C-alpha cells in the first residue's frame, strides 16, 4: 500500500464526511451561528459532493488493494475519517470548513504523487 494512496483515501473520506455534515442543519448552525440553515440548493450540492467523495474513496481503495480487500479497506478508511470528523466537529467545529478546504486543495497533489 502506497502512503500517498492511503493519505488520498483519508483526505477524500474526511472531505466527504465534511460535506455530508454541512448538509445537516445542526452542524451547519454550529459553524455559521444559531438558527442558520443551508439553502435547499446548497444542501443538495453538499450531499452530492459527499456522495462523490465516498465513491472516490472506494475507487482509491479498490485501485490500491484490488477487489478482494479494497471494499473492506474503503470501510476502514471511511471509519477512520469519520472518527476524525466527529472529533473535529466536537472540539473545533469552526475549523472544519478550513480543514476541509485545505484537504481539498491537497487531494489533487496527493493523487498525482500516488499515480506517479
LUMRO-693941 format. One record per residue: residue number from 1; x, y, z of N, C-alpha, C in turn. Coordinates in Angstrom, 1 decimal, always signed. Last residue first. Example, Ala and Ser with C-alpha at 12.3 -4.5 7.8 and 13.67 -1.06 7.14 Angstrom:
  nr    n.x    n.y    n.z   ca.x   ca.y   ca.z    c.x    c.y    c.z
   2  +12.8   -2.2   +7.1  +13.7   -1.1   +7.1  +12.9   +0.0   +7.9
   1  +13.2   -5.7   +7.8  +12.3   -4.5   +7.8  +13.2   -3.3   +7.8
This chain:
  nr    n.x    n.y    n.z   ca.x   ca.y   ca.z    c.x    c.y    c.z
 116   +2.1   +8.6   -9.8   +3.4   +8.6  -10.4   +4.5   +8.4   -9.4
 115   -0.2   +8.5   -8.2   -0.2   +7.8   -9.5   +1.2   +7.8  -10.2
 114   +0.5   +9.9   -5.9   +0.1   +8.4   -5.8   +0.2   +7.8   -7.2
 113   +0.9  +12.4   -6.8   +2.0  +11.7   -6.2   +1.7  +10.2   -6.1
 112   -1.7  +13.0   -7.7   -0.6  +13.0   -8.7   +0.6  +12.2   -8.1
 111   -3.1  +12.8   -5.3   -3.4  +12.0   -6.4   -2.3  +11.9   -7.4
 110   -1.9  +14.9   -3.8   -1.8  +13.5   -3.4   -2.1  +12.5   -4.5
 109   -2.9  +17.0   -5.4   -1.4  +16.8   -5.3   -1.2  +15.4   -4.8
 108   -5.7  +16.8   -5.1   -5.1  +16.6   -6.4   -3.6  +16.4   -6.3
 107   -5.8  +17.2   -2.1   -6.2  +16.0   -2.8   -5.6  +15.8   -4.2
 106   -5.2  +19.7   -1.2   -4.2  +18.8   -1.1   -4.5  +17.5   -1.9
 105   -7.7  +21.0   -1.3   -6.6  +21.5   -2.2   -5.4  +20.5   -2.2
 104   -9.0  +19.6   +0.6   -9.5  +19.5   -0.8   -8.4  +20.0   -1.8
 103   -7.6  +20.4   +2.8   -7.5  +19.0   +2.4   -8.0  +18.8   +0.9
 102   -8.5  +23.0   +2.9   -7.1  +22.7   +2.7   -6.9  +21.3   +2.3
 101  -11.2  +22.6   +3.4  -10.8  +23.3   +2.2   -9.3  +23.0   +1.9
 100  -11.3  +21.2   +5.8  -11.8  +20.5   +4.6  -11.3  +21.3   +3.3
  99  -10.2  +23.1   +7.6   -9.5  +21.8   +7.4  -10.0  +21.2   +6.0
  98  -12.3  +25.0   +7.3  -10.9  +25.4   +6.9  -10.1  +24.1   +6.7
  97  -14.6  +23.7   +8.2  -14.5  +24.1   +6.8  -13.1  +24.5   +6.3
  96  -13.6  +23.2  +10.9  -13.9  +22.1  +10.0  -13.9  +22.6   +8.5
  95  -13.4  +25.2  +12.8  -12.2  +24.9  +11.9  -12.5  +23.9  +10.8
  94  -15.6  +25.2  +14.3  -15.4  +26.4  +13.4  -14.3  +26.1  +12.4
  93  -15.4  +22.9  +15.9  -16.4  +22.9  +14.8  -16.1  +24.1  +13.8
  92  -13.5  +21.4  +17.6  -13.2  +22.6  +16.9  -14.1  +22.7  +15.7
  91  -14.7  +19.2  +19.0  -13.8  +20.1  +19.7  -13.5  +21.4  +18.9
  90  -16.7  +18.0  +17.3  -16.9  +18.1  +18.7  -16.0  +19.2  +19.3
  89  -15.7  +18.0  +14.7  -17.0  +18.7  +14.9  -17.3  +18.8  +16.4
  88  -13.4  +16.4  +15.2  -13.3  +17.8  +14.7  -14.6  +18.6  +15.0
  87  -14.5  +14.0  +15.9  -13.6  +14.7  +16.9  -13.5  +16.2  +16.5
  86  -15.8  +13.4  +13.5  -16.6  +13.5  +14.8  -15.7  +14.3  +15.8
  85  -13.6  +13.2  +11.8  -14.6  +14.2  +11.5  -15.4  +14.4  +12.8
  84  -12.2  +11.0  +12.8  -11.6  +12.3  +12.8  -12.6  +13.5  +12.6
  83  -14.2   +9.1  +12.3  -13.8   +9.4  +13.7  -13.1  +10.7  +13.7
  82  -14.2   +9.2   +9.5  -15.4   +9.6  +10.2  -15.1   +9.9  +11.7
  81  -11.7   +8.2   +8.8  -12.0   +9.6   +8.5  -13.3  +10.1   +9.3
  80  -12.1   +5.6   +9.8  -11.1   +6.5  +10.4  -11.3   +7.9  +10.1
  79  -14.2   +4.8   +8.1  -14.4   +4.8   +9.5  -13.4   +5.7  +10.2
  78  -13.1   +5.0   +5.5  -14.2   +5.9   +5.9  -14.5   +5.9   +7.4
  77  -11.1   +3.1   +5.8  -10.7   +4.5   +5.5  -11.9   +5.4   +5.9
  76  -12.7   +0.8   +6.2  -11.7   +1.2   +7.2  -11.3   +2.7   +7.0
  75  -14.1   +0.7   +3.8  -14.8   +0.9   +5.0  -13.9   +1.3   +6.1
  74  -11.9   +0.3   +2.1  -12.7   +1.5   +1.9  -13.5   +1.8   +3.2
  73  -11.1   -2.2   +2.8  -10.2   -1.1   +3.1  -10.9   +0.2   +3.0
  72  -13.2   -3.6   +1.8  -13.0   -3.7   +3.2  -12.1   -2.5   +3.6
  71  -12.8   -3.1   -1.0  -14.1   -2.7   -0.3  -13.9   -2.6   +1.2
  70  -10.1   -4.3   -1.3  -10.4   -2.9   -1.5  -11.7   -2.4   -0.8
  69   -9.7   -7.0   -1.3   -9.6   -6.3   +0.0  -10.0   -4.9   -0.1
  68  -10.5   -7.8   -3.9  -10.7   -8.7   -2.8  -10.7   -8.0   -1.4
  67   -9.9   -5.9   -5.8  -11.3   -6.1   -5.5  -11.5   -7.0   -4.3
  66   -7.1   -3.8   -4.7   -7.8   -4.8   -5.5   -9.2   -5.1   -5.0
  65   -5.8   -1.8   -3.4   -5.8   -3.1   -2.8   -6.5   -4.2   -3.6
  64   -5.9   +0.6   -5.0   -4.7   +0.2   -4.2   -4.7   -1.2   -3.8
  63   -8.4   +0.5   -6.2   -7.2   +0.6   -7.0   -6.0   +0.2   -6.3
  62  -10.0   +0.4   -3.9  -10.0   -0.7   -4.8   -8.8   -0.7   -5.7
  61   -9.4   +3.0   -2.8   -9.2   +1.8   -2.0   -9.1   +0.5   -2.9
  60  -10.3   +4.7   -4.9   -8.9   +4.7   -4.5   -8.6   +3.4   -3.7
  59  -13.1   +4.1   -4.9  -12.2   +3.8   -6.1  -10.7   +3.8   -5.8
  58  -13.8   +4.9   -2.4  -14.0   +3.5   -2.8  -13.1   +3.2   -3.9
  57  -13.3   +7.6   -2.6  -12.6   +6.9   -1.6  -12.7   +5.4   -2.0
  56  -15.2   +8.2   -4.6  -13.8   +8.3   -4.9  -12.9   +7.6   -3.9
  55  -17.6   +7.8   -3.1  -17.3   +6.9   -4.3  -15.8   +7.0   -4.7
  54  -17.3   +9.8   -1.2  -17.3   +8.4   -0.8  -17.0   +7.4   -2.0
  53  -17.4  +12.0   -2.9  -16.2  +11.8   -2.1  -16.1  +10.3   -1.6
  52  -20.0  +11.8   -3.8  -18.9  +11.7   -4.8  -17.6  +11.4   -4.0
  51  -21.4  +12.3   -1.4  -21.5  +11.0   -2.1  -20.4  +10.8   -3.1
  50  -20.6  +15.0   -1.0  -20.3  +13.9   +0.0  -20.4  +12.5   -0.6
  49  -21.7  +16.2   -3.3  -20.2  +16.2   -3.1  -19.8  +15.2   -2.1
  48  -24.4  +15.8   -2.8  -23.8  +15.2   -4.0  -22.3  +15.2   -3.8
  47  -24.7  +17.3   -0.4  -25.0  +15.8   -0.4  -24.3  +15.2   -1.6
  46  -24.1  +19.8   -1.4  -23.2  +19.2   -0.4  -23.4  +17.7   -0.3
  45  -26.3  +20.2   -3.1  -24.9  +20.2   -3.6  -23.9  +19.6   -2.6
  44  -28.4  +20.2   -1.3  -28.3  +19.2   -2.4  -26.9  +19.1   -2.9
  43  -27.7  +22.5   +0.2  -27.9  +21.2   +0.9  -27.7  +20.1   -0.2
  42  -27.9  +24.5   -1.8  -26.6  +24.2   -1.2  -26.6  +22.8   -0.5
  41  -30.7  +24.3   -2.4  -29.7  +24.1   -3.4  -28.3  +23.7   -2.8
  40  -31.8  +25.0   +0.1  -32.1  +23.7   -0.5  -31.0  +23.4   -1.6
  39  -29.4  +26.5   +2.4  -30.5  +26.5   +1.4  -30.6  +25.2   +0.8
  38  -28.6  +25.7   +5.8  -28.2  +25.8   +4.4  -29.5  +25.8   +3.5
  37  -29.4  +27.9   +8.5  -29.7  +26.7   +7.8  -29.2  +26.8   +6.3
  36  -29.0  +29.3  +11.7  -28.6  +29.3  +10.3  -28.9  +27.9   +9.7
  35  -29.5  +29.1  +14.4  -30.6  +29.4  +13.5  -30.2  +29.4  +12.0
  34  -26.3  +30.1  +15.4  -27.6  +29.5  +15.8  -28.7  +30.0  +14.8
  33  -23.6  +29.9  +13.1  -24.4  +30.6  +14.1  -25.7  +30.0  +14.3
  32  -22.0  +28.4  +11.5  -22.5  +29.7  +10.9  -23.4  +30.4  +11.9
  31  -21.4  +26.0  +12.9  -20.3  +26.8  +12.3  -20.8  +28.2  +11.9
  30  -23.8  +25.1  +13.9  -22.6  +25.1  +14.8  -21.5  +26.0  +14.2
  29  -25.3  +25.0  +11.6  -25.6  +26.0  +12.6  -24.4  +26.1  +13.6
  28  -24.3  +22.7  +10.4  -24.2  +24.0   +9.7  -24.4  +25.1  +10.7
  27  -25.1  +20.8  +12.2  -23.7  +21.1  +12.1  -23.4  +22.4  +11.3
  26  -28.0  +21.1  +11.9  -27.3  +21.2  +13.2  -25.8  +21.6  +13.1
  25  -28.6  +20.6   +9.2  -28.8  +21.9   +9.8  -28.1  +22.1  +11.1
  24  -26.3  +19.0   +7.0  -27.2  +18.9   +8.1  -27.4  +20.2   +8.8
  23  -24.3  +19.5   +5.2  -25.7  +19.4   +4.7  -26.7  +19.3   +5.7
  22  -22.1  +19.2   +6.7  -22.5  +20.5   +6.5  -23.9  +20.6   +5.8
  21  -21.8  +16.4   +6.6  -22.2  +17.0   +7.8  -22.7  +18.5   +7.7
  20  -21.1  +16.0   +3.9  -22.3  +15.5   +4.4  -22.8  +16.1   +5.7
  19  -18.6  +17.4   +3.9  -19.7  +17.8   +3.0  -21.1  +17.3   +3.5
  18  -17.2  +15.8   +5.7  -17.4  +17.2   +6.0  -18.6  +17.7   +5.2
  17  -17.2  +13.3   +4.5  -17.9  +13.4   +5.7  -18.2  +14.9   +6.1
  16  -15.5  +14.1   +2.3  -16.9  +13.6   +2.1  -17.7  +13.7   +3.3
  15  -13.1  +14.8   +3.6  -13.9  +15.8   +2.9  -15.3  +15.4   +2.6
  14  -12.4  +12.3   +4.6  -12.7  +13.4   +5.5  -13.5  +14.5   +4.8
  13  -12.1  +10.8   +2.2  -13.1  +10.4   +3.2  -13.5  +11.5   +4.2
  12  -10.0  +12.2   +1.0  -11.3  +12.1   +0.4  -12.4  +11.7   +1.3
  11   -8.0  +11.7   +3.0   -8.4  +13.1   +2.7   -9.8  +13.1   +2.0
  10   -7.8   +8.9   +2.9   -8.2   +9.6   +4.1   -8.7  +11.0   +3.9
   9   -6.9   +8.5   +0.3   -8.2   +8.0   +0.7   -8.7   +8.6   +2.0
   8   -4.5   +9.9   +0.4   -5.5  +10.4   -0.5   -6.9   +9.8   -0.1
   7   -3.0   +8.3   +2.2   -3.4   +9.7   +2.6   -4.5  +10.3   +1.7
   6   -2.9   +6.0   +0.7   -3.5   +6.0   +2.0   -4.0   +7.4   +2.4
   5   -1.4   +7.0   -1.5   -2.8   +6.4   -1.7   -3.6   +6.4   -0.4
   4   +1.0   +7.6   -0.2   +0.2   +8.6   -0.8   -1.2   +8.2   -1.1
   3   +1.9   +5.1   +0.7   +1.4   +6.1   +1.7   +0.7   +7.2   +1.1
   2   +0.7   +2.1   -0.9   +1.4   +3.4   -1.1   +0.9   +4.4   +0.0
   1   +0.9   -1.2   +0.0   +0.0   +0.0   +0.0   +0.9   +1.2   +0.0
